[in-house]
Each structure stands twice: as C-alpha cells, then as structure tokens.
Amino acid sequence: MALRYVTLMVFALAGAAQAAPDGAALFARNCAVCHGENGAGGIGVPLALPSFQAAVGDDYLHKTIRLGRPGRVMPPSNLSDAEIDAVVRFIRSWRKQPAPRISAMPIKGDAARGKQLFATHCAACHGASGEGGRGTGVTFSRPRDLPIMPPALNNSGFLASASDGMIRQTLIRGRAGTPMVSFLKKGLKEKDIDDIVSFVRSFEPAPHPEAAAAPEAEKAVLEMDSPYDLAATIENVKRAATSQNFIFIREQALTSGLAPEGEEDPRQHIVYFCNFTMLNTALATDPRVGLFLPCRITVVEHDGKVKIMAINPKRLGKIFNNAELNAMCDEMTRRYLAIMEEATL
C-alpha cells in the first residue's frame, strides 16, 4: 500500500513539473519581438540591463506585464498569474543577484517645484507632459544616440506599476546603458528628486490623452457593392485612388502566387496604391504597419455581383495599441471610404 502511495506521489509530482509554465518559451512568444531574445531591447526597453534589473522589483515587472502601457505599443497581457511569474523569473535569470527590495511608501515632495525641475531635466526625453518619446520606428524616428525610446511616465500602466520608491531610485542611480544619468551627478539634491517624483505621481488622476487606446471600430472590413462590372470597377478604383493623392502601383489577381500561374481566379483582383509621405510617417511611428502596406483594395465578382473591400485601419489601430497611430488610422479609413464611394458612384 505504501509503495503504491509513493508511486502515485511520484507521478503527481512529475505531472505538476510538466505543467509548470515555461518562462523562456512564454517570453519568446510574447515579449522577445520588442524586448529582444536576450532582453537587449529594441522597440521595448532592454530588460537585461544590470541598471534596470537593480532598480525594479518583481512586483513592478508583474504589474507591467499584466497592465501593459495603454497607447504605447505594449498591450495588457491575458497570461495567467502563474505564467507571468514564470516570465518574471526568466527575466531575473539574466542577473545572478536577487530582486531589489523597493520601498512602497509614498514620497511627499513639492509637485509644483517638481514640475519646474521636470521641465529642465526630464522633458527633453520624456516629453513636456511625460507622454514619452515619439514613435517606435527603430530605424526612422529614434535618434541614433538613443538605444531606447524614452518611456512614457504619464501613462496609467506605468503609474499603476511603479512605486514612488522605484521612480526615486531610478532618478538617484540613473540607468547605465541609456542616456539617463544619475540626477545626483547632475547636481540635484535628494529633496529635488522627491519633488520630481511627486510631480510624476500627480499625473495619476488624469493620464495623458495619448495614453488612451484606440476606439473600437465597428467592422474589421470595409465593403461596398459596385453597380459596375468587374473590369470597370477596377479602373474606377485606380482613378479614385489617384484622386486621393495616391500613386497606383499595380493590379493583380488576388490568388497570384497562391495558385499555379495561369490558374488564378479571374473574378478576384487586388489594386495596390501608395502615398509615400504617408507611408514613411506611418513606418516611422510604428514599423508594424508595414504588415498591411502598401494600401490595397480588393475587387471581387460573385454570382454576377461585384463588391469592393478593404481592411479597416481603425480596427488595426486598436490591435496595435499605439495612440500615435490613431489619427493616422482614422485618416486612412476616411480615405479608403472616399475611394470606395467614388469608385461605386
């Protein structure tokens, strides 16, 4: 009986071990694309930096993963608490020292004076209202001397994750490996730093408007019926795109490259067009928009009826979680609709 009990315990423990979340795999799947496979950074901050690891507690990492940064590319996570803990342990594996103990006590400083100090010492990187560096286009918008985009401090996700003590320690120590140096080395006193912390905390009741997520779009696809035949509708789309200051690029069968050459469906076509100024601005803001650029409209014929369709950029704005893209996505949706309406008049 005892042997059977021990055997069952061994199998139970083995099953529990197999079921334990794999932090490395979760990081690779959810984090590495922005923070780098080894935490060296990219669009996201470099998590493996010793100066970063020494300044943030596990609670900050856990809350950051859970809440994300609304409007700042990093979305909130739907991972379980156990999975997030596994990711945090993996991040900590890059540093052989235990996580620092960060005080959770609020800091009382002069926020009005801190506002003046922030304008002098912080705004150049973090924005006048703490909105963070502009854009995420690594090769376009980021100044070459900045290894990371300055994070947004006036952001509900950051403010809910960072304690006053963590912000204070970051200001005191700086962040070696980034442009942020110790404010003590800048000549500020600890009282000055407390005032800046109090000003940053004053953002909390009303985060910066750009921290807001994009509104939910009603539809993922824009579509309209055309009163014209397929060939006429395609030509109408080309002309309408040109009238909206786009350059026609090409027209091809929708299944080109998917079906054997010569066997493409002649009833399904796609029209590509581009505004290169808009394209460059969008890529500079967030390189992920390259996934759906250049612009395109699909024209299909089914059961004798012709329909034109396009992705809804407003829905994509919601997916990207980048508030800087919101206005561009709204404008792109407006232009798509204008082209489609003109093509079907």
Residue pairs with C-beta under 8 A, 6 or more apart in sequence:
20 86
21 80
21 82
21 83
21 85
21 86
22 86
23 86
23 87
23 88
23 89
23 90
23 91
23 93
24 90
26 79
26 83
26 86
26 87
26 90
27 87
27 90
27 91
28 37
30 77
30 79
30 87
31 44
31 87
33 42
33 43
34 42
34 43
34 44
34 73
34 74
35 41
35 42
35 44
35 45
35 46
35 47
36 42
36 44
36 46
36 48
38 48
38 94
39 46
39 47
39 48
39 49
39 91
39 94
40 46
40 48
41 47
41 49
41 147
41 148
42 138
43 73
43 136
43 138
43 149
43 287
44 73
44 74
44 148
45 52
45 148
45 151
46 52
46 147
46 148
46 177
46 178
47 53
47 91
47 94
48 91
48 94
48 95
49 175
49 176
49 177
49 178
50 95
50 176
50 177
51 173
51 174
51 175
51 176
51 177
51 178
52 175
52 177
53 91
53 92
53 94
53 95
53 97
53 99
54 95
54 97
54 100
54 173
55 100
55 166
55 169
55 170
55 173
55 175
56 100
56 102
56 166
57 99
57 100
57 101
57 102
57 163
57 166
58 88
58 92
58 99
59 102
59 163
60 102
60 161
60 162
60 163
60 166
61 87
61 88
61 91
62 81
62 84
62 85
62 88
63 160
63 161
64 74
64 157
64 158
64 161
65 77
65 79
65 84
65 87
65 88
66 76
66 77
66 79
66 84
67 76
67 156
67 157
67 160
67 161
68 74
68 75
68 76
68 77
68 157
68 321
69 151
69 152
69 155
69 157
69 158
69 211
69 321
70 76
70 155
70 156
70 157
70 207
70 211
70 212
70 213
70 321
70 323
71 152
71 155
71 210
71 211
71 212
71 213
71 321
71 322
71 323
72 132
72 151
72 152
72 155
72 157
72 211
72 321
72 322
72 323
73 136
73 286
73 320
73 321
73 322
74 157
74 321
75 321
76 157
77 84
79 87
92 99
100 169
102 163
102 165
102 166
102 169
103 163
103 164
103 165
104 163
104 165
105 164
105 165
106 164
106 201
107 164
107 165
107 168
107 194
107 197
107 198
107 201
108 194
108 198
109 191
109 194
109 195
109 196
109 197
109 198
109 199
110 195
110 198
111 195
111 198
111 199
111 201
111 202
112 199
113 195
114 194
114 195
114 196
114 197
114 198
114 199
114 200
114 202
115 199
117 188
117 192
117 195
117 196
117 199
118 130
118 196
118 199
118 200
119 128
121 183
121 186
121 188
121 196
122 130
122 153
122 196
125 133
125 150
125 179
125 180
126 132
126 133
126 150
126 151
126 152
126 153
127 133
127 134
127 150
127 152
127 154
129 154
129 203
129 208
130 152
130 153
130 154
130 155
130 200
130 203
130 208
131 152
131 154
131 208
131 210
131 211
132 149
132 150
132 151
132 152
132 153
132 154
132 155
133 142
133 146
133 149
133 150
133 151
134 141
134 149
134 285
134 324
135 141
135 142
135 149
135 284
135 285
135 286
135 324
136 149
136 285
136 286
136 287
136 322
137 283
137 284
137 285
137 286
137 287
138 287
139 287
140 280
140 283
140 284
140 287
141 149
141 284
141 285
142 149
145 179
146 178
146 179
147 177
147 178
147 179
148 178
151 158
152 158
152 208
152 210
152 211
153 159
153 200
153 203
154 200
154 203
154 207
154 208
154 211
155 207
155 208
155 211
156 207
156 211
157 211
159 200
159 201
159 203
159 204
159 207
164 197
164 201
167 197
167 200
167 201
168 193
168 194
168 197
170 180
171 182
171 183
171 193
171 196
171 197
172 182
172 183
172 184
172 190
172 193
173 182
174 180
174 181
174 182
174 183
174 185
183 192
183 193
183 196
184 190
184 193
210 323
210 324
211 323
212 323
213 318
213 321
213 323
214 314
214 317
214 318
214 320
214 321
214 323
214 325
214 326
214 329
215 314
215 318
216 315
216 318
217 312
217 314
217 315
217 317
217 318
217 333
219 312
219 315
220 311
220 312
220 315
221 309
221 310
221 311
221 312
222 309
222 310
222 311
222 312
222 333
222 336
222 337
222 340
223 307
223 308
223 309
223 310
224 307
224 308
224 340
224 341
224 344
225 305
225 306
225 307
225 344
226 233
226 236
226 299
226 306
226 307
226 308
226 343
226 344
227 344
228 236
228 306
228 344
229 301
229 306
230 267
230 269
230 299
230 301
230 306
233 299
233 306
233 308
233 343
233 344
234 251
234 269
234 271
234 299
236 342
236 343
236 344
237 271
237 297
237 299
237 308
237 339
237 340
237 343
238 248
238 251
238 271
238 273
239 342
239 343
240 338
240 339
240 340
240 342
240 343
241 248
241 271
241 273
241 295
241 297
241 339
242 248
242 273
243 339
243 342
244 335
244 338
244 339
245 275
246 273
246 274
246 275
246 295
246 335
246 339
247 273
247 274
247 275
247 276
248 271
248 272
248 273
249 272
249 273
249 274
249 294
250 271
250 272
251 269
251 270
251 271
251 272
252 269
252 270
252 272
253 259
253 264
253 265
253 266
253 268
253 269
253 270
254 264
254 265
254 268
254 269
254 270
254 298
254 300
255 264
255 265
255 268
256 264
259 265
267 300
267 301
267 302
268 298
268 299
268 300
268 301
269 298
269 299
269 300
270 296
270 297
270 298
270 299
271 296
271 297
271 298
271 299
272 294
272 295
272 296
273 294
273 295
273 296
273 297
274 293
274 294
274 295
275 295
278 328
278 332
279 293
279 294
281 328
282 289
282 293
282 325
282 328
283 289
283 290
283 293
285 322
285 324
285 325
285 328
286 320
286 322
286 324
286 325
288 320
289 316
289 320
289 325
292 311
292 313
292 316
295 310
295 332
295 336
296 310
297 308
297 309
297 310
297 336
297 339
297 340
298 308
298 309
298 310
299 306
299 307
299 308
299 309
300 306
300 307
300 309
301 307
308 340
308 343
308 344
310 336
310 340
312 333
312 336
313 328
313 329
313 330
313 332
313 333
313 336
314 329
314 330
314 333
316 329
317 325
317 326
317 328
317 329
317 330
